[in-house]
Amino acid sequence: MAAVRAGEIQSIVITKLDRGFRNTIDCLSTVDVLDKIGVSLHIIDLGGSSVDSQSPAGRFMLTVLAAAAEMERGQIKVRCASGRERHRAEGKTIGGLPFGYQLGADGKTLIPDLNEQRLISEIKSLKAQGLSLRAIARELNDRGIKGKKGGAWQNNQVRAILARS
């Protein structure tokens, strides 16, 4: 929005309305700002057409679509919560195993993985030496150390490990 206000942007393209805004109020207030500055908004899943938010009909359509997107997001949230609750009731795990642990023989208990625990200690040490998250990820990749799922390290994975430790 700072670039929009500075006049550096003439139009904004978003893939879906619900990906561009948190809720209906956020959408309408942001579009008000865009209208005042003269920045057009294009929404791909509406055919990529510019939304004429300055006309009464265009504003009405945008309001209805934003409200529908907010409702759908709420329904997804409810369905996901229901699914997680059902998994818990069935004794199933939710999400992946945290780095540094393996699943025990009972399928529920987390058991420390000694190799991954050593790597966590090393990551903490590298951070204590002043390395950035990106530099730590690069160091692990340069050494050929793979992440939990066998892929390359990213700085967000390093951040998550440090936050849990």
Secondary structure, 3 states (H helix, E strand, C coil): CHHHHCCCCCEEEECCHHHHCCCHHHHHHHHHHHHHHCCEEEEHHHCCCECCCCCHHHHHHHHHHHHHHHHHHHHHHHHHHHHHHHHHHCCCCCCCCCCCEEECCCCCCEEECHHHHHHHHHHHHHHHCCCCHHHHHHHHHHCCCCCCCCCCCCHHHHHHHHHHC
